[in-house]
């Protein structure tokens, strides 16, 4: 008995199904909100860092500095998310 192997392929297309453009718009909106929240966290962290440094409060200064770094990292990941997903998708496409 001969087994026939099928060649399957994948080419992502958000517009191929109903609601695909809505999902793309939703993802863009969520990324926008996430960047706004990262900006707010960065500003609050910077203010906390400055107040803590001015008042000689090490704990407050450290918390503010950590908030600035985390908010910056979050913005970096949000901005790089499409490239990261595409990198791993293309890496997976290269497996034969």
C-alpha positions as protocol buffer text, in pm:
chain_id: "A"
residue {
  index: 1
  type: UNK
  ca { x: 0 y: 0 z: 0 }
}
residue {
  index: 2
  type: UNK
  ca { x: 147 y: 331 z: -104 }
}
residue {
  index: 3
  type: UNK
  ca { x: 118 y: 633 z: 125 }
}
residue {
  index: 4
  type: UNK
  ca { x: 70 y: 965 z: -48 }
}
residue {
  index: 5
  type: UNK
  ca { x: 222 y: 1261 z: 133 }
}
residue {
  index: 6
  type: UNK
  ca { x: 48 y: 1592 z: 92 }
}
residue {
  index: 7
  type: UNK
  ca { x: 238 y: 1913 z: 42 }
}
residue {
  index: 8
  type: UNK
  ca { x: 73 y: 2167 z: 267 }
}
residue {
  index: 9
  type: UNK
  ca { x: 160 y: 2531 z: 274 }
}
residue {
  index: 10
  type: UNK
  ca { x: 75 y: 2833 z: 484 }
}
residue {
  index: 11
  type: UNK
  ca { x: 53 y: 3194 z: 377 }
}
residue {
  index: 12
  type: UNK
  ca { x: -105 y: 3411 z: 647 }
}
residue {
  index: 13
  type: UNK
  ca { x: -362 y: 3656 z: 516 }
}
residue {
  index: 14
  type: UNK
  ca { x: -578 y: 3844 z: 771 }
}
residue {
  index: 15
  type: UNK
  ca { x: -823 y: 3942 z: 497 }
}
residue {
  index: 16
  type: UNK
  ca { x: -893 y: 3582 z: 395 }
}
residue {
  index: 17
  type: UNK
  ca { x: -1157 y: 3530 z: 664 }
}
residue {
  index: 18
  type: UNK
  ca { x: -1445 y: 3750 z: 769 }
}
residue {
  index: 19
  type: UNK
  ca { x: -1339 y: 3983 z: 1047 }
}
residue {
  index: 20
  type: UNK
  ca { x: -970 y: 3967 z: 961 }
}
residue {
  index: 21
  type: UNK
  ca { x: -942 y: 4341 z: 908 }
}
residue {
  index: 22
  type: UNK
  ca { x: -1130 y: 4397 z: 1233 }
}
residue {
  index: 23
  type: UNK
  ca { x: -877 y: 4181 z: 1416 }
}
residue {
  index: 24
  type: UNK
  ca { x: -590 y: 4375 z: 1256 }
}
residue {
  index: 25
  type: UNK
  ca { x: -750 y: 4703 z: 1361 }
}
residue {
  index: 26
  type: UNK
  ca { x: -804 y: 4565 z: 1712 }
}
residue {
  index: 27
  type: UNK
  ca { x: -438 y: 4459 z: 1737 }
}
residue {
  index: 28
  type: UNK
  ca { x: -328 y: 4806 z: 1621 }
}
residue {
  index: 29
  type: UNK
  ca { x: -555 y: 4969 z: 1880 }
}
residue {
  index: 30
  type: UNK
  ca { x: -430 y: 4747 z: 2162 }
}
residue {
  index: 31
  type: UNK
  ca { x: -69 y: 4828 z: 2066 }
}
residue {
  index: 32
  type: UNK
  ca { x: -154 y: 5200 z: 2070 }
}
residue {
  index: 33
  type: UNK
  ca { x: -311 y: 5177 z: 2414 }
}
residue {
  index: 34
  type: UNK
  ca { x: -15 y: 4973 z: 2541 }
}
residue {
  index: 35
  type: UNK
  ca { x: 227 y: 5241 z: 2419 }
}
residue {
  index: 36
  type: UNK
  ca { x: 22 y: 5514 z: 2587 }
}
residue {
  index: 37
  type: UNK
  ca { x: 29 y: 5317 z: 2913 }
}
residue {
  index: 38
  type: UNK
  ca { x: 406 y: 5269 z: 2878 }
}
residue {
  index: 39
  type: UNK
  ca { x: 445 y: 5644 z: 2830 }
}
residue {
  index: 40
  type: UNK
  ca { x: 237 y: 5720 z: 3140 }
}
residue {
  index: 41
  type: UNK
  ca { x: 438 y: 5466 z: 3343 }
}
residue {
  index: 42
  type: UNK
  ca { x: 763 y: 5619 z: 3218 }
}
residue {
  index: 43
  type: UNK
  ca { x: 657 y: 5972 z: 3315 }
}
residue {
  index: 44
  type: UNK
  ca { x: 534 y: 5861 z: 3658 }
}
residue {
  index: 45
  type: UNK
  ca { x: 852 y: 5657 z: 3712 }
}
residue {
  index: 46
  type: UNK
  ca { x: 1071 y: 5951 z: 3614 }
}
residue {
  index: 47
  type: UNK
  ca { x: 883 y: 6181 z: 3852 }
}
residue {
  index: 48
  type: UNK
  ca { x: 913 y: 5927 z: 4133 }
}
residue {
  index: 49
  type: UNK
  ca { x: 1283 y: 5886 z: 4061 }
}
residue {
  index: 50
  type: UNK
  ca { x: 1338 y: 6262 z: 4068 }
}
residue {
  index: 51
  type: UNK
  ca { x: 1139 y: 6315 z: 4388 }
}
residue {
  index: 52
  type: UNK
  ca { x: 1317 y: 6024 z: 4557 }
}
residue {
  index: 53
  type: UNK
  ca { x: 1659 y: 6150 z: 4452 }
}
residue {
  index: 54
  type: UNK
  ca { x: 1577 y: 6506 z: 4565 }
}
residue {
  index: 55
  type: UNK
  ca { x: 1446 y: 6393 z: 4904 }
}
residue {
  index: 56
  type: UNK
  ca { x: 1733 y: 6147 z: 4961 }
}
residue {
  index: 57
  type: UNK
  ca { x: 1484 y: 5856 z: 4969 }
}
residue {
  index: 58
  type: UNK
  ca { x: 1675 y: 5560 z: 4825 }
}
residue {
  index: 59
  type: UNK
  ca { x: 1373 y: 5327 z: 4807 }
}
residue {
  index: 60
  type: UNK
  ca { x: 1158 y: 5578 z: 4620 }
}
residue {
  index: 61
  type: UNK
  ca { x: 1444 y: 5664 z: 4386 }
}
residue {
  index: 62
  type: UNK
  ca { x: 1507 y: 5295 z: 4314 }
}
residue {
  index: 63
  type: UNK
  ca { x: 1137 y: 5228 z: 4250 }
}
residue {
  index: 64
  type: UNK
  ca { x: 1117 y: 5519 z: 4007 }
}
residue {
  index: 65
  type: UNK
  ca { x: 1430 y: 5408 z: 3823 }
}
residue {
  index: 66
  type: UNK
  ca { x: 1293 y: 5053 z: 3796 }
}
residue {
  index: 67
  type: UNK
  ca { x: 961 y: 5189 z: 3662 }
}
residue {
  index: 68
  type: UNK
  ca { x: 1145 y: 5390 z: 3395 }
}
residue {
  index: 69
  type: UNK
  ca { x: 1343 y: 5085 z: 3286 }
}
residue {
  index: 70
  type: UNK
  ca { x: 1039 y: 4856 z: 3281 }
}
residue {
  index: 71
  type: UNK
  ca { x: 832 y: 5110 z: 3085 }
}
residue {
  index: 72
  type: UNK
  ca { x: 1116 y: 5154 z: 2835 }
}
residue {
  index: 73
  type: UNK
  ca { x: 1148 y: 4777 z: 2800 }
}
residue {
  index: 74
  type: UNK
  ca { x: 774 y: 4744 z: 2750 }
}
residue {
  index: 75
  type: UNK
  ca { x: 779 y: 5006 z: 2474 }
}
residue {
  index: 76
  type: UNK
  ca { x: 1072 y: 4824 z: 2311 }
}
residue {
  index: 77
  type: UNK
  ca { x: 888 y: 4491 z: 2315 }
}
residue {
  index: 78
  type: UNK
  ca { x: 564 y: 4648 z: 2188 }
}
residue {
  index: 79
  type: UNK
  ca { x: 748 y: 4811 z: 1900 }
}
residue {
  index: 80
  type: UNK
  ca { x: 947 y: 4498 z: 1818 }
}
residue {
  index: 81
  type: UNK
  ca { x: 655 y: 4255 z: 1853 }
}
residue {
  index: 82
  type: UNK
  ca { x: 568 y: 4233 z: 1481 }
}
residue {
  index: 83
  type: UNK
  ca { x: 935 y: 4185 z: 1387 }
}
residue {
  index: 84
  type: UNK
  ca { x: 979 y: 3917 z: 1656 }
}
residue {
  index: 85
  type: UNK
  ca { x: 670 y: 3727 z: 1541 }
}
residue {
  index: 86
  type: UNK
  ca { x: 776 y: 3755 z: 1176 }
}
residue {
  index: 87
  type: UNK
  ca { x: 1130 y: 3642 z: 1260 }
}
residue {
  index: 88
  type: UNK
  ca { x: 1010 y: 3324 z: 1428 }
}
residue {
  index: 89
  type: UNK
  ca { x: 748 y: 3260 z: 1157 }
}
residue {
  index: 90
  type: UNK
  ca { x: 1015 y: 3294 z: 887 }
}
residue {
  index: 91
  type: UNK
  ca { x: 1249 y: 3076 z: 1092 }
}
residue {
  index: 92
  type: UNK
  ca { x: 977 y: 2812 z: 1108 }
}
residue {
  index: 93
  type: UNK
  ca { x: 915 y: 2847 z: 735 }
}
residue {
  index: 94
  type: UNK
  ca { x: 1279 y: 2764 z: 675 }
}
residue {
  index: 95
  type: UNK
  ca { x: 1238 y: 2417 z: 832 }
}
residue {
  index: 96
  type: UNK
  ca { x: 1206 y: 2154 z: 560 }
}
